[in-house]
Amino acid sequence: MGRIVGVRSFQRRTLRGANLSQVKVDLGGGRLQTADHFAAAGDDSQPLAGDLAIVVSKVGAGRLSVVGYADTASTPRAAPGDKRLYSRDSDGANVAEVWIKSDGSVIISNDSGAVTLAPSGEVDINGVTIDPAGKITCAELESTGKVAGLLVEAAGKDLTIHTHLAGTPPGATGPNI
């Protein structure tokens, strides 16, 4: 049988060569207890103080294991069939996410930008689109007339025509093919 408790702190330790994590939980009325942390293999996540945890009893008097957490401050946004992973800063604010949607798209984002893989295989990186054939476009540049259909500058270099120095014949290389 399990019960819901409040998370107070989280710590990692090594015991007999095994890397373990433990969670200090509030059982109610200020009674604190340390419980072993368990999650899916490959899931390296830490709860924040104030999250809720579900603990279950294990063999041994008074021994507990945490088997799941709830972030009650963040609003859930995943739709049926979606998988959404997000990180939080020390104040609990969401700062980055990976959202695998049931339509086959994947979005990786933070406050500074986003990368979207569409079900078609097209990738959008902050408004620059790469189609499955490798064509690169930027709608914002196209709409301003700065570039017609192809993003042609990277790291200050014109990719459609530029000069290579040592190691190649000097002169313009011409348009990319």
Backbone as a ProteinNet text record, in pm:
[ID]
protein_1_A
[PRIMARY]
MGRIVGVRSFQRRTLRGANLSQVKVDLGGGRLQTADHFAAAGDDSQPLAGDLAIVVSKVGAGRLSVVGYADTASTPRAAPGDKRLYSRDSDGANVAEVWIKSDGSVIISNDSGAVTLAPSGEVDINGVTIDPAGKITCAELESTGKVAGLLVEAAGKDLTIHTHLAGTPPGATGPNI
[TERTIARY]
84.6	0	89.2	50	127.9	57	132.6	72.2	146.7	77.9	133.7	196.8	319.7	396.3	459.9	512.8	581.3	730.5	791.1	936.5	1002.9	1106.3	1184.3	1320.6	1388.9	1520.7	1554.7	1661.9	1704.9	1856.4	1910.7	2056.8	2098.2	2218.4	2276	2387.3	2405.4	2514	2554.1	2667.6	2715.8	2718.2	2656.9	2652.5	2697.9	2806.7	2863.9	2879	2928	2952.9	2831.6	2714.6	2592.2	2558.9	2528.2	2486	2337.7	2306.1	2168.1	2125.4	1997.5	1941.8	1841.8	1837.9	1745	1669.6	1549.4	1460.8	1417.5	1434	1380.7	1238.3	1144.6	1002.7	939.4	831.7	755.5	633.4	629.2	519.9	394	404.3	291.2	326.6	280.7	307.4	454.4	532.3	673.9	761.6	702.1	781.8	856	989.6	1071.5	1128.9	1139.4	1201.6	1272.3	1381.9	1454.7	1404.8	1374.5	1324.4	1413.9	1425.5	1500.8	1420.7	1489.9	1427.6	1435.4	1322.3	1319	1245.5	1300.6	1239	1274.6	1217.9	1248.2	1397.7	1455.2	1595.3	1614.5	1720.1	1745.4	1683	1605	1543.4	1626.6	1702.3	1784.9	1720.8	1626.9	1552.8	1548.9	1553.5	1542.7	1416.8	1342.3	1227.1	1276.5	1189.7	1220.4	1148.2	1204.5	1136.7	999.8	897	761	680.5	750.5	677.9	612.1	517.1	457.7	522	528.7	584.2	489.1	491.2	416.8	520.7	502.6	595.8	523.9	599.4	547.5	639.1	582.2	660.9	736.1	854.7	929.6	974.1	1029.3	1069	1162.7	1135.3	1213.5	1126.2	1127	1039.9	1064.7	960.4	968.3	1044.1	1086.2	1161.6	1064.8	1098.1	1010.8	1088.6	1017.5	1072.8	977.7	1035.8	957	949.4	828.6	810.5	750.3	723.3	669.7	656.2	649.9	641	530.9	483.6	388	434.7	442.5	471.3	335.3	285.9	150.7	147	262.9	265.5	256.4	306.9	305.6	175.6	126.9	3.9	35.4	-26.6	-4.4	-52.7	23.2	-13.4	-17.3	33.5	36.3	-105.4	-129.5	-257.9	-251.9	-364.3	-362.1	-261.3	-174.9	-74.2	57.3	63	185.3	277.3	404.2	503	574.4	568.5	630.9	723.2	848.8	948.5	989.3	1001.1	1042.8	1133.1	1218.3	1304.7	1256.3	1294.2	1251.9	1373.3	1369.3	1475.9	1449.6	1536.5	1523.9	1396.2	1332.6	1205.7	1085.6	1110.1	1002.9	948	1003.6	955.5	1006.8	920	960.5	1059	1173.5	1276	1312.5	1284.1	1313.2	1223.8	1194.3	1109.4	1139.1	1107.4	1104.3	963.1	891.2	750.9	736.2	707.5	687.5	536.9	485.6	340.9	285	159.4	93.7	74.6	95.9	86.2	217.6	322.1	451.8	552.5	514.4	608.6	682.4	799	880.2	924.2	906.2	945.3	1043.5	1156.7	1255.9	1263.9	1241.4	1238.7	1286.7	1328.7	1355.9	1314.5	1345.5	1301.8	1369.1	1477.3	1551.6	1519.2	1455.7	1426.2	1365	1342.5	1279.2	1325.1	1325.3	1350.3	1229	1167.1	1050.4	1077.8	1059.3	1064.5	920.2	878.6	740.5	723.5	601.1	577.9	631.9	640.3	690.6	842.2	911.3	1056.6	1119.1	1037.4	1085.7	1126.4	1237.5	1286.5	1280.9	1226.1	1222	1306.9	1406.4	1493.5	1477	1398	1374.3	1336.8	1253	1205.5	1282	1393.1	1468.1	1425.2	1380.9	1325.8	1418.4	1437.8	1514.2	1420.4	1397.2	1306.8	1384.8	1317.1	1386.6	1490.2	1476	1572.9	1693.4	1689	1800.6	1786.4	1673.8	1652.2	1629.3	1700.8	1691.9	1617.2	1513.3	1437.8	1415.5	1387.6	1356.4	1246.7	1125.9	1010.2	1031.1	1090.3	1110.1	1201.9	1311.1	1402	1337.5	1260.5	1192.5	1091.3	1017	913	972.5	1095.2	1159.4	1231.6	1242	1310.1	1461	1512.6	1657.7	1713.1	1635.8	1679.2	1558.1	1571.5	1459.2	1472.9	1407.9	1398	1511.1	1625.2	1736.4	1812.4	1834.6	1918.1	2061	2127.8	2258.3	2373.2	2350.8	2459.2	2463.3	2581.4	2602	2734.6	2736.6	2856.7	2922.2	2839.9	2892.9	2947.3	2933	2982.4	2866.5	2878.6	2780.1	2800.5	2699.3	2714.3	2689.5	2633.1	2607.2	2727.5	2809.7	2930.4	3029.4	3144.1	3249.1	3382.7	3491.4	3624.6	3686.9	3747.5	3825.7	3971.6	4044.9	4186.4	4268.5	4362.1	4456.1	4386.3	4442.4	4394.3	4297.3	4245	4154.2	4194.7	4155.8	4187.5	4126.7	4199.9	4142.3	4028	3938.5	3827	3693.8	3587	3451.7	3416.8	3346.9	3307.5	3174.9	3097.3	2969	2861.2	2740.1	2627.1	2642.5	2585.2	2584.7	2501.7	2539.5	2461.7	2420
-117.2	0	123.5	224.3	346.1	463.1	568.3	691.8	810.4	922.7	1043.3	1127.6	1173.3	1250.4	1369.9	1464.7	1581	1558.1	1602.2	1591.7	1709.3	1679.7	1783.4	1803.5	1693.3	1704.7	1575	1580.3	1466.7	1459.6	1339.6	1324.7	1196.8	1199.3	1079.9	1028.1	894.9	834.8	702.6	653.5	522.9	429.4	312.6	213	80.2	27.4	-99.6	-100.5	12.1	22.8	54.3	62.2	93.1	241.5	306	446	451.6	513.1	519.3	663	684	814.8	798	898.5	894.9	1026.5	1017.5	1132.4	1147.5	1268.1	1296.3	1342.6	1274.8	1303.8	1339.2	1415.8	1454.5	1362.9	1276.7	1181.5	1246.5	1373.3	1444.5	1485.4	1601.3	1648.8	1676.9	1699.3	1729	1606.7	1485.9	1363.4	1335.7	1346.3	1325.7	1185	1130.3	998.9	995.6	922	904.4	778.8	792	679.4	661.5	538.1	510.5	556.6	612.7	664.7	557.9	528	434.1	499.8	482.3	533.3	435.4	458	371.1	377.1	263.5	260.6	360.5	439.6	541.2	675.5	686	812.2	871.5	976.1	1043.2	1177.8	1179.6	1300.5	1316.6	1442.2	1470.4	1552.5	1518	1600.7	1727.6	1824.4	1946	1942.4	2009.9	2023.1	2084.6	2028.3	2074.9	1986.8	1903.3	1806.7	1704.8	1632.9	1521.9	1392.5	1294.2	1163.3	1056.4	943.6	829.1	729.5	689.3	595.3	464.1	357.3	225	164.5	82.5	12.8	-101.2	-131.5	-246.7	-328.8	-442.2	-533.3	-460.5	-472	-404.6	-301.1	-301	-212.4	-66.4	1.4	144	185.8	91.8	128.4	160.7	268.7	315.4	332.2	323.8	354.9	450.1	551.5	642.5	581.7	571.8	510.2	606	729.5	826.7	963	1065.2	1203.7	1276.7	1384.8	1472.2	1616	1688.6	1831.9	1900.1	1945	2001.1	2148.6	2212.3	2354.1	2375	2281.7	2296.8	2243.8	2314.1	2271.9	2162.8	2044.8	1939.8	1987.2	1956.3	2000	1885.7	1768.9	1656.7	1610.1	1582.4	1529.2	1376.3	1308.8	1161.7	1108.2	1018.6	957.5	1033.6	1155.3	1234.8	1191.1	1224.1	1209.8	1343.4	1407.7	1539	1533.7	1567.9	1575.6	1720.7	1769.5	1907.8	1918.9	2021.6	2049.6	2178.1	2194	2310.1	2371.2	2502.1	2566.3	2545.3	2599	2575	2633.4	2727.3	2783.8	2705.2	2602.9	2520.2	2564.9	2671.9	2720.3	2628.6	2594.8	2513.3	2593.3	2531.7	2603.4	2536.2	2408.4	2338.3	2215.6	2172.3	2054.2	1978.8	1851.8	1766.2	1709.8	1739	1699.6	1609.2	1483.4	1384.9	1369.9	1417.6	1425	1302.7	1275.3	1158.3	1169.5	1288.1	1303	1269.1	1233.2	1197.7	1310.9	1428	1539.3	1537.2	1602.3	1613.8	1758.9	1819	1957.6	1961.6	2025.4	2048.7	2199.7	2251.7	2396.6	2442.1	2569.5	2640.5	2785.4	2874.5	3013.4	3084.7	3029.9	3096.4	3045.8	2929.7	2879.6	2741.9	2690.7	2559.5	2489.6	2358.1	2271	2179.7	2176.3	2090.8	1993.7	1865.5	1762.5	1728.1	1758.6	1733.5	1587.3	1536.4	1398	1371.9	1475.4	1462.8	1447.2	1470.5	1465.8	1603.5	1704.1	1841.5	1888.9	1964.4	2015.7	2168.2	2227.6	2372.9	2410.1	2495.1	2542.6	2693.9	2740.6	2884.1	2954.3	2891.5	2953.9	2917.2	2849.1	2799.8	2655.6	2623.1	2491.2	2412.2	2285.3	2193.1	2079.6	2058.2	1950.2	1818.9	1705	1575.8	1563	1642.4	1639.2	1729.2	1806.8	1893.1	2037.5	2076	2215.3	2297.6	2410	2498.1	2623.6	2658.9	2780.9	2857.6	2985.8	3070.7	3166.1	3143.6	3223.3	3371.1	3403.4	3543.8	3613.4	3547.9	3608	3616.8	3514	3515.7	3629.8	3652.4	3756.2	3896	3913.9	4045.6	4065.8	3962.1	3972.6	3963.9	3939.9	3930.5	3804.4	3697.5	3571.5	3506.8	3460.7	3397.9	3246.6	3183.5	3038.6	2964.1	3028.7	2954.1	3042.1	2993.6	3063.9	3049	3158.8	3150.2	3202.8	3230.4	3279	3201	3157.7	3089.4	3137.5	3174.4	3223.6	3334.6	3419.7	3532.2	3496.6	3373.4	3328.8	3311.2	3367.6	3348	3207.5	3123.7	2983.6	2960.8	3058.4	3037.2	3072.7	3163.6	3200.1	3259.4	3197.2	3249.1	3191.2	3249.4	3209.9	3118.2	3009.4	2920.7	2955.1	2961.2	2994.4	2867	2846.2	2733.2	2600.4	2517.8	2381.4	2362	2469.9	2458.7	2561.3	2548.1	2652.4	2783.4	2893.9	3021.6	3061.9	3142	3190.9	3151.1	3201.3	3172	3026	2966	2826.7	2811.4	2917.8	2910	2858.7	2842	2800.4	2657.1	2632.3	2497.1	2406.2	2280.2	2184.1	2070.1
0	0	0	-76.8	-85.3	-21.1	0.3	49.6	-9.9	-15.6	-74.6	35.2	7.4	104.6	33.7	109.2	52.8	43.9	-65.7	-84	-13.1	63.5	132.1	65.4	30.2	-33	-104.9	-183.3	-264.2	-255.1	-245	-242.8	-312.3	-367.1	-430.3	-341.3	-342.8	-264.3	-326	-284.2	-329.9	-209.8	-224.4	-117.7	-176.8	-125.8	-172.7	-325.6	-379.8	-522.4	-607.7	-547.7	-622.5	-608	-720.4	-718.7	-685.4	-572.6	-524.1	-502.4	-500.9	-469.2	-356	-271.4	-159.5	-150.8	-98.3	-87.9	57.8	109.5	243.3	222.1	289.1	272.2	406.4	398.2	516.1	522.6	623.1	639	695.7	730	790.2	931.1	969.1	1104.8	1129.3	1023.7	1038.8	1061.2	1054.5	1070	938.6	940.6	822.1	819.2	699.7	683.2	548.5	542.7	417.4	349.2	219.4	140.3	18.3	-29.3	-150.9	-271.6	-370.2	-492.7	-601.9	-663.5	-775.9	-891.6	-1012.1	-1135	-1246.1	-1363.9	-1477.7	-1509.4	-1548.9	-1589	-1702.6	-1695.6	-1796.7	-1764.7	-1659.4	-1619.1	-1506.1	-1537	-1437.1	-1408.2	-1317	-1283.1	-1132.6	-1088.4	-946.2	-920.1	-816.9	-779.6	-711.6	-700.3	-625.1	-491.1	-393.8	-265.3	-291.3	-231.8	-252.3	-346.4	-428.1	-510	-417.8	-471.2	-397.7	-444.1	-355.7	-388.6	-338	-406.4	-354.1	-302.5	-178	-116.2	-88.4	-97.2	-63	42	127.3	228.9	164.1	216.1	167.7	287.4	260.8	367.7	463.7	588.3	691.2	759.4	887	964.3	929.9	884.4	859.6	735	651.4	531.1	418	344.2	236.2	106.8	-2.7	-135.1	-204.9	-271	-352.8	-491.9	-546.9	-678.7	-781.3	-741.4	-836.3	-772.5	-858.6	-813.2	-887.5	-830	-896.5	-877.8	-988.8	-987.7	-993.2	-880.2	-875.5	-912.5	-932.1	-968.1	-1119.7	-1199.1	-1345.3	-1404	-1504.5	-1571.3	-1672.8	-1662.7	-1762.3	-1900.1	-2006.5	-2141	-2241.5	-2206.6	-2301.3	-2332.4	-2460.9	-2506.5	-2500.6	-2517.4	-2516.7	-2619.3	-2574.6	-2660.8	-2665.9	-2612.5	-2611.1	-2497.4	-2512	-2404.3	-2395.3	-2279.8	-2262.4	-2142.2	-2165	-2058.4	-2044.1	-1922.2	-1903.3	-1781.9	-1786.1	-1671.8	-1605.5	-1479.3	-1401.1	-1333.7	-1315.7	-1239.6	-1090.3	-1007	-862.3	-803.1	-874.4	-827.4	-880	-962.6	-1015.1	-1149.7	-1206.7	-1337.1	-1448.6	-1543.8	-1658.3	-1742.9	-1777.6	-1853.7	-1985.9	-2002.5	-2127.9	-2135.7	-2262	-2275.9	-2404.4	-2399.8	-2518	-2521.5	-2630.2	-2641.4	-2762.5	-2737.3	-2843.3	-2859.4	-2972	-2989.9	-3062.7	-3036.4	-3094.3	-3244.8	-3302.7	-3448.8	-3518.2	-3440	-3496.5	-3493.5	-3446.3	-3438.2	-3304.1	-3304.2	-3183.6	-3173.2	-3055.3	-3033.1	-2915.8	-2939.6	-2834.6	-2818.9	-2697.7	-2682.5	-2545.9	-2543.6	-2419	-2442.3	-2351.6	-2365.8	-2482	-2535.3	-2642	-2781.4	-2794.3	-2928	-2926.6	-3049.9	-3062.8	-3189.9	-3181.5	-3296.2	-3306.1	-3426.2	-3446.5	-3559.9	-3533.3	-3636.2	-3668.7	-3791.8	-3833.7	-3873.6	-3874.2	-3917.7	-4059.6	-4141.3	-4278.3	-4284.9	-4173.3	-4171.8	-4185.4	-4211.2	-4220.5	-4081.1	-4074	-3946.9	-3950.2	-3845.4	-3832.6	-3712.1	-3735.9	-3628.1	-3620.3	-3527.3	-3507.9	-3637.7	-3719.6	-3841.9	-3967.9	-3953.3	-4068.8	-4089.7	-4211.5	-4238.9	-4330.3	-4294.7	-4377.6	-4413.2	-4544.2	-4583.8	-4593	-4605.7	-4608	-4720.3	-4827.3	-4937.1	-4909.6	-4800.5	-4763.7	-4805.5	-4868.3	-4907.4	-4781.4	-4772.9	-4657	-4698.1	-4622.9	-4649.9	-4521.5	-4537.6	-4423.2	-4465.8	-4420.9	-4460.8	-4430.2	-4315.3	-4279	-4378.8	-4419.1	-4516.1	-4653.8	-4689.5	-4818.7	-4824.6	-4715.5	-4716.4	-4723.2	-4677.9	-4684.3	-4815.8	-4899.3	-5027.3	-5015.5	-4893.4	-4875.5	-4939.7	-4937.3	-4995	-5059.7	-5180.1	-5248.9	-5242.9	-5146.3	-5142.9	-5077	-5052.2	-4995.4	-4898.2	-4780.5	-4684.6	-4732.8	-4756.2	-4821.8	-4737.6	-4609.8	-4528.1	-4398.4	-4361.8	-4234.6	-4178	-4052.9	-3985.6	-4067.4	-4129.5	-4205.5	-4342.5	-4386.1	-4516.8	-4612.4	-4732.5	-4838.2	-4892.8	-4881.6	-4922.1	-5070.5	-5142.1	-5284.5	-5369.1	-5322	-5395.6	-5296.5	-5284.2	-5197.9	-5242.5	-5195.2	-5237.6	-5134.8	-5182.2	-5097.1	-5116.8	-5010.4	-5020.3	-5028.2	-4936.8	-4942.7	-4960.3	-5049.4	-5065.9	-5180.6	-5238.1	-5350.9	-5454	-5578.4	-5676.1	-5629.3	-5641.3	-5600.2	-5691	-5638.1	-5717.8	-5657.3	-5720.2	-5673.1	-5699.6	-5604	-5619.9	-5692.8	-5702.5	-5770.5	-5678.5	-5732.4	-5647.8	-5598.3	-5481.5	-5426.7	-5516.8	-5523.6	-5601.3	-5513.1
[MASK]
+++++++++++++++++++++++++++++++++++++++++++++++++++++++++++++++++++++++++++++++++++++++++++++++++++++++++++++++++++++++++++++++++++++++++++++++++++++++++++++++++++++++++++++++++

